[in-house]
Amino acid sequence: MQSVSEEKKLKPKNQVANATMKDVAVQANVSTATVSRALMNPDKVSQSTRSRVEQAAIEVGYLPHSLGRNAKRNESRTILVIVPDICDPFFSEIIRGIEVTAAEQGYLVLIGDCAHQNQQEKTFIDLIITKQIDGMLLLGSRLPFDASLEEQRNLPPMVMANEFAPELELPTVHIDNLTAAFNAVYYLQQLGHERIACIAGPEEMPLCHYRLQGYVQALRRTGMVVDPHYIARGDFTYEAGAAALAKLLTLPAPPTAVFCHSDVMALGALSQAKRSGLRVPEDLSIMGFDDIALSQFCDPPLTTVQQPRFAIGREAMLLLLDQLHGEIVSSGSRLLDCDLIERGSTSAPGQRK
């Protein structure tokens, strides 16, 4: 058995903890794009460049020493699912839809969490290069590593679920987020609300862009002014929803209704409303998005947009299986229906205490 000191001696001198593609590029004195090409599309670079990149990758700990470039293309019957944040309860039903469908066809599912992308990046690259996965399902809008469109064509088959990123040119399964958000805000307007705020998700996420556009279009359709002070940003956490509502309640004319881009942020807002002495829905109506299980059991139960999460996972997996079986699958959207679920967290505006 080796001691800790002996193990340290065996490590390459230049090895970097949690090495990234950028570390490889610095070590090999090339660009990250060249690293990506050399590892995932090796026919596009010279043999000398490929060797230099591979050696640099091994030296910084990006690839294992045992990695063989001539690994045979064997079917692993394993799928890699890339999840933006494994802690977000929204993804559970999508993953269940994927796993049930995969198991029916004898496939195993690996889950990769992108919340700490730099640490995971080399693991994903290893799985691809060593042919340990047959395909990938992306539940977010980004690849977990840098790859040009040309390089992506040399990757295993991929399908996107939940998000929509046309620049990746992938088959995609999702809902019409803009229309769903429009209908949700219009519902609040029909209840009689005029001061409607929005707790939006991260600006860089395409689905948040579409949901915010739906909010804006609903206000403009009825002649309401779009006040940027009524738009707060969060990161899909309970804490973000609570902090966003606390900020909105400091406005000179606080909102009487809040449309949230996720149930998790809506639940955080609901908790904050109660701590602020507000009654929901009498003083403040709160609407979520997704219909996670907890939305039915909070007090009051949450009005929300119900996404067909299991069906999204199942349809995405079926599209990936089609590709794995040699069928040509066109890129672009496959839209699934969603429903507005009315529960106890919304009502006509009442009189504040």
C-alpha positions as CSV (number, residue, x, y, z in Angstrom):
1,M,0.0,0.0,0.0
2,Q,1.4,3.4,-1.0
3,S,1.8,6.2,1.5
4,V,0.4,9.7,0.9
5,S,4.0,11.0,0.3
6,E,4.6,8.2,-2.2
7,E,1.5,9.1,-4.1
8,K,2.5,12.7,-4.3
9,K,5.8,11.7,-5.8
10,L,4.1,9.7,-8.5
11,K,1.9,12.7,-9.6
12,P,3.1,14.6,-12.7
13,K,4.9,17.7,-11.7
14,N,2.6,20.0,-13.6
15,Q,-0.7,18.4,-12.6
16,V,-3.4,20.9,-11.8
17,A,-6.2,20.2,-9.3
18,N,-9.6,20.0,-11.1
19,A,-7.8,20.7,-14.4
20,T,-9.8,22.3,-17.2
21,M,-9.5,22.6,-21.0
22,K,-7.9,26.0,-20.5
23,D,-5.2,24.4,-18.3
24,V,-4.4,22.0,-21.1
25,A,-4.3,24.8,-23.7
26,V,-1.7,26.7,-21.5
27,Q,0.4,23.6,-21.0
28,A,0.4,22.7,-24.7
29,N,0.7,26.4,-25.8
30,V,-2.3,26.2,-28.0
31,S,-5.9,27.6,-28.0
32,T,-8.8,26.0,-26.2
33,A,-10.4,25.5,-29.6
34,T,-7.3,23.4,-30.7
35,V,-7.6,21.4,-27.5
36,S,-11.2,20.7,-28.2
37,R,-10.5,19.6,-31.8
38,A,-7.5,17.4,-30.8
39,L,-9.5,15.5,-28.2
40,M,-12.9,15.3,-29.8
41,N,-12.2,15.7,-33.6
42,P,-8.6,14.4,-33.9
43,D,-8.7,14.0,-37.7
44,K,-8.9,17.8,-38.0
45,V,-5.5,18.5,-36.4
46,S,-2.0,17.3,-37.3
47,Q,-0.5,14.3,-35.6
48,S,2.1,16.4,-33.8
49,T,-0.5,18.8,-32.4
50,R,-2.7,15.9,-31.3
51,S,0.2,14.3,-29.5
52,R,1.2,17.6,-27.8
53,V,-2.3,18.2,-26.6
54,E,-2.8,14.6,-25.3
55,Q,0.5,14.8,-23.5
56,A,-0.4,18.1,-22.0
57,A,-3.8,16.8,-20.9
58,I,-2.2,13.9,-19.1
59,E,0.4,16.1,-17.5
60,V,-2.2,18.5,-15.9
61,G,-4.4,15.6,-15.0
62,Y,-7.1,16.3,-17.6
63,L,-6.9,12.7,-19.0
64,P,-5.9,9.5,-17.4
65,H,-2.5,7.9,-18.4
66,S,-4.4,4.8,-19.4
67,L,-6.4,6.6,-22.1
68,G,-6.0,4.9,-25.4
69,R,-6.7,6.9,-28.6
70,N,-7.5,3.7,-30.5
71,A,-10.4,2.6,-28.3
72,K,-12.8,0.5,-30.3
73,R,-16.3,1.9,-30.9
74,N,-18.3,-0.6,-28.9
75,E,-21.9,0.0,-27.8
76,S,-21.9,0.8,-24.1
77,R,-25.7,1.0,-23.9
78,T,-25.2,4.0,-21.5
79,I,-26.6,7.5,-21.8
80,L,-25.2,10.6,-20.2
81,V,-27.7,13.1,-18.9
82,I,-26.3,16.6,-18.3
83,V,-28.3,18.4,-15.6
84,P,-27.8,22.1,-14.8
85,D,-28.4,21.6,-11.1
86,I,-29.2,18.3,-9.6
87,C,-30.5,20.0,-6.4
88,D,-33.4,21.6,-8.3
89,P,-36.5,19.5,-7.8
90,F,-37.8,20.5,-11.2
91,F,-35.5,18.0,-13.0
92,S,-36.6,14.9,-11.0
93,E,-39.6,14.0,-13.2
94,I,-37.7,14.7,-16.4
95,I,-35.0,12.4,-15.3
96,R,-37.6,9.7,-14.3
97,G,-39.1,10.0,-17.8
98,I,-35.6,9.5,-19.3
99,E,-34.7,6.6,-17.0
100,V,-38.0,4.6,-17.4
101,T,-37.8,4.9,-21.2
102,A,-34.1,4.0,-21.3
103,A,-34.6,1.0,-19.1
104,E,-37.4,-0.3,-21.4
105,Q,-34.7,-0.5,-24.2
106,G,-31.9,-1.8,-21.9
107,Y,-30.0,1.4,-21.5
108,L,-28.3,2.7,-18.4
109,V,-28.4,6.4,-17.5
110,L,-25.5,8.4,-15.9
111,I,-26.3,11.8,-14.4
112,G,-23.8,14.6,-14.8
113,D,-24.3,17.7,-12.7
114,C,-23.2,21.0,-14.4
115,A,-23.5,23.1,-11.3
116,H,-19.7,22.8,-10.9
117,Q,-18.7,22.7,-14.6
118,N,-15.0,23.1,-14.3
119,Q,-14.6,20.1,-12.0
120,Q,-16.8,17.9,-14.1
121,E,-15.6,19.0,-17.6
122,K,-12.7,16.5,-17.8
123,T,-14.9,13.7,-16.6
124,F,-17.4,14.3,-19.4
125,I,-14.5,14.4,-22.0
126,D,-13.1,11.1,-20.6
127,L,-16.5,9.4,-21.1
128,I,-16.8,10.6,-24.7
129,I,-13.2,9.8,-25.8
130,T,-13.1,6.4,-24.2
131,K,-16.5,5.6,-25.8
132,Q,-18.2,4.8,-22.5
133,I,-21.4,6.5,-23.5
134,D,-23.5,6.1,-26.6
135,G,-25.4,9.4,-26.5
136,M,-26.1,12.6,-24.4
137,L,-29.3,14.4,-23.2
138,L,-28.9,18.0,-22.3
139,L,-31.4,19.4,-19.8
140,G,-29.8,22.9,-20.0
141,S,-28.9,25.2,-22.9
142,R,-25.1,24.6,-23.0
143,L,-22.7,21.8,-23.6
144,P,-20.6,21.0,-20.5
145,F,-17.4,21.8,-22.4
146,D,-16.2,24.0,-25.3
147,A,-16.9,22.6,-28.7
148,S,-17.5,24.3,-32.1
149,L,-20.4,23.3,-34.3
150,E,-18.0,21.3,-36.5
151,E,-16.6,19.5,-33.4
152,Q,-20.1,18.7,-32.1
153,R,-20.8,16.7,-35.3
154,N,-18.1,14.3,-34.1
155,L,-19.7,13.9,-30.7
156,P,-22.1,11.1,-29.8
157,P,-25.8,11.7,-30.7
158,M,-27.4,14.5,-28.6
159,V,-30.9,15.7,-27.8
160,M,-31.9,18.7,-25.7
161,A,-34.8,18.6,-23.3
162,N,-36.6,21.5,-21.5
163,E,-34.4,24.3,-23.0
164,F,-34.1,25.7,-26.5
165,A,-30.8,26.8,-28.0
166,P,-31.0,27.0,-31.8
167,E,-27.3,27.6,-32.2
168,L,-26.6,24.0,-31.1
169,E,-28.8,22.7,-33.9
170,L,-30.1,19.8,-31.8
171,P,-33.4,18.0,-31.7
172,T,-35.2,19.6,-28.8
173,V,-38.3,18.8,-26.6
174,H,-39.8,21.6,-24.6
175,I,-42.9,23.7,-24.1
176,D,-43.8,27.1,-25.6
177,N,-42.4,29.2,-22.7
178,L,-43.5,32.5,-24.2
179,T,-47.1,31.6,-24.7
180,A,-47.3,29.8,-21.3
181,A,-46.0,32.9,-19.5
182,F,-48.3,35.2,-21.5
183,N,-51.3,33.1,-20.5
184,A,-50.2,33.0,-16.8
185,V,-49.9,36.8,-16.6
186,Y,-53.1,37.3,-18.6
187,Y,-54.9,35.1,-16.0
188,L,-53.7,37.5,-13.2
189,Q,-54.9,40.4,-15.3
190,Q,-58.3,38.7,-15.6
191,L,-58.5,38.5,-11.9
192,G,-58.2,42.3,-11.8
193,H,-54.5,42.8,-10.9
194,E,-52.8,45.9,-12.4
195,R,-49.5,45.9,-10.4
196,I,-48.0,42.6,-11.5
197,A,-44.4,41.9,-10.8
198,C,-42.1,39.2,-12.3
199,I,-39.4,37.2,-10.5
200,A,-37.4,36.1,-13.4
201,G,-34.7,33.5,-13.7
202,P,-31.1,34.0,-14.9
203,E,-30.8,36.3,-17.9
204,E,-28.5,33.9,-19.8
205,M,-31.0,31.1,-19.9
206,P,-33.1,31.1,-23.1
207,L,-36.3,29.8,-21.4
208,C,-36.1,32.8,-18.9
209,H,-35.8,35.2,-21.9
210,Y,-39.0,33.7,-23.4
211,R,-40.9,33.7,-20.1
212,L,-40.0,37.3,-19.6
213,Q,-41.1,38.2,-23.1
214,G,-44.5,36.5,-22.3
215,Y,-44.8,38.7,-19.2
216,V,-44.0,41.8,-21.2
217,Q,-46.3,41.0,-24.1
218,A,-49.2,40.3,-21.7
219,L,-48.8,43.7,-20.1
220,R,-48.5,45.5,-23.4
221,R,-51.5,43.7,-24.9
222,T,-53.8,45.2,-22.2
223,G,-52.1,48.6,-22.3
224,M,-50.2,48.3,-19.0
225,V,-46.9,50.0,-18.6
226,V,-43.8,47.7,-18.3
227,D,-42.0,49.1,-15.3
228,P,-38.5,47.6,-14.9
229,H,-38.7,48.1,-11.2
230,Y,-41.3,45.3,-11.1
231,I,-38.9,42.8,-12.6
232,A,-36.5,41.1,-10.2
233,R,-33.9,38.4,-11.0
234,G,-33.2,35.2,-9.2
235,D,-31.3,31.9,-9.7
236,F,-34.2,29.4,-9.3
237,T,-33.5,28.9,-5.6
238,Y,-35.9,29.4,-2.6
239,E,-33.5,32.1,-1.2
240,A,-33.6,34.0,-4.5
241,G,-37.4,34.0,-4.6
242,A,-37.5,35.3,-1.0
243,A,-34.9,38.0,-1.6
244,A,-36.6,39.2,-4.8
245,L,-40.0,39.6,-3.2
246,A,-38.4,41.4,-0.2
247,K,-37.0,43.9,-2.8
248,L,-40.3,44.3,-4.6
249,L,-42.2,45.0,-1.4
250,T,-40.0,48.1,-0.8
251,L,-41.4,49.8,-3.9
252,P,-43.6,52.8,-3.3
253,A,-46.6,50.9,-4.9
254,P,-45.8,47.2,-4.1
255,P,-47.3,44.6,-6.5
256,T,-50.6,42.9,-5.8
257,A,-49.5,39.8,-7.8
258,V,-46.2,38.2,-8.6
259,F,-45.5,35.9,-11.5
260,C,-42.4,33.7,-10.8
261,H,-40.3,31.8,-13.4
262,S,-40.3,28.7,-11.2
263,D,-42.2,27.1,-8.4
264,V,-39.1,27.0,-6.2
265,M,-38.7,30.8,-6.4
266,A,-42.5,31.2,-5.9
267,L,-42.3,29.1,-2.7
268,G,-39.5,31.3,-1.5
269,A,-41.6,34.4,-2.3
270,L,-44.6,32.8,-0.4
271,S,-42.4,32.3,2.7
272,Q,-41.2,35.9,2.5
273,A,-44.7,37.2,2.1
274,K,-45.8,35.5,5.3
275,R,-42.7,36.8,7.2
276,S,-43.7,40.3,5.9
277,G,-47.1,40.0,7.5
278,L,-49.0,39.6,4.1
279,R,-51.9,37.2,3.5
280,V,-51.7,35.1,0.4
281,P,-53.8,35.5,-1.7
282,E,-55.8,38.3,0.0
283,D,-52.9,40.8,0.1
284,L,-50.7,39.2,-2.6
285,S,-51.3,36.7,-5.3
286,I,-48.3,34.4,-6.2
287,M,-48.0,32.3,-9.3
288,G,-45.3,29.7,-10.0
289,F,-44.1,27.8,-13.0
290,D,-43.4,24.0,-13.4
291,D,-45.9,22.3,-11.0
292,I,-43.3,20.5,-8.8
293,A,-44.8,18.1,-6.2
294,L,-44.3,20.6,-3.3
295,S,-46.5,23.2,-5.0
296,Q,-49.6,21.1,-4.1
297,F,-48.7,20.8,-0.4
298,C,-47.6,24.3,0.6
299,D,-50.0,26.7,2.3
300,P,-51.8,27.9,0.3
301,P,-51.3,25.5,-2.6
302,L,-49.6,27.2,-5.5
303,T,-51.2,28.3,-8.7
304,T,-48.7,27.4,-11.4
305,V,-48.0,26.4,-15.0
306,Q,-47.9,22.6,-15.2
307,Q,-45.1,21.3,-17.4
308,P,-45.4,17.7,-18.7
309,R,-42.0,16.9,-17.2
310,F,-42.2,13.1,-17.4
311,A,-43.3,13.4,-21.1
312,I,-40.5,15.8,-21.9
313,G,-37.9,13.3,-20.6
314,R,-39.6,10.4,-22.3
315,E,-39.9,12.1,-25.7
316,A,-36.3,13.3,-25.5
317,M,-35.1,9.8,-24.8
318,L,-37.1,8.4,-27.7
319,L,-35.6,10.9,-30.1
320,L,-32.1,9.9,-28.8
321,L,-32.9,6.2,-29.3
322,D,-34.1,6.9,-32.8
323,Q,-30.6,8.4,-33.6
324,L,-28.8,5.5,-31.9
325,H,-30.8,3.0,-34.0
326,G,-29.6,4.8,-37.2
327,E,-32.6,6.9,-38.0
328,I,-32.2,10.5,-39.2
329,V,-33.7,12.9,-36.7
330,S,-34.1,16.5,-37.7
331,S,-33.0,19.3,-35.4
332,G,-35.5,21.9,-34.1
333,S,-38.4,22.0,-31.6
334,R,-40.9,19.4,-30.6
335,L,-43.4,21.4,-28.5
336,L,-45.5,19.7,-25.8
337,D,-48.6,21.2,-24.3
338,C,-48.8,22.7,-20.8
339,D,-51.7,23.7,-18.5
340,L,-52.4,26.5,-16.0
341,I,-53.3,24.9,-12.7
342,E,-55.4,27.2,-10.5
343,R,-55.0,26.7,-6.7
344,G,-55.2,28.8,-3.6
345,S,-52.3,31.2,-4.0
346,T,-54.1,33.6,-6.4
347,S,-57.3,35.6,-6.2
348,A,-58.7,39.0,-7.1
349,P,-56.8,41.8,-5.4
350,G,-58.0,42.5,-1.9
351,Q,-57.5,45.3,0.6
352,R,-54.1,45.3,2.4
353,K,-54.0,45.5,6.1
